[in-house]
Amino acid sequence: MSRFKGVIGRILSFQRGGGGVYPNRALIWIPQVNSYKEAAKFLNRKVIWKGKNKVIYGKIRRLHGRKGVLLAYFRKPLPGQALGTEVQIL
């Protein structure tokens, strides 16, 4: 039996800007969240991405837009294979 008691989200993209791509910052979408107010409940929560041989921890820092997308900062940069995969939000 799993001890995970959080929410599953999906990595949409890395944060991008005029200076390039920031692989340690990811935009995360949660299927159950559709509004800015619902997404605000997840601020400052921990995020875990599990790869085949690697686990990377992060934290949700701010909201992105008005549709409920979140911006998470990870301790280490995520690999490109992380795009489209699931993350655990505790």
KASUL-V683683 format. One line per field, one symbol per residue. ss: DSSP state (h for helix, s for strand, l for the rest). psi: psi as a letter, one per 30 degrees, with the letter a starting at -180 (. if undefined). burial: b if it has 9 or more other C-alpha atoms within 8 Angstrom, else e. Layout:
ss = ???
psi = ???
burial = ???
//
This chain:
ss = llllllsssssssssssllssssssssssllllllhhhhhhhlllsssssllllssssssssssllllsssssslllllhhhlllssssl
psi = kkgkhakklkkellklaffakjfgkkkkkkefkfleeeffffkglkkkkjaegkkklakkelljagggklkkklelkklfffkflllkj.
burial = eeeeeeebbbbbbbbeeeeeebbbbbbbbbeebbbbebbeeebebbbbbbeeeeebbbbbbebbeeebbbbbbbeebbeeebbbebbbbb
//
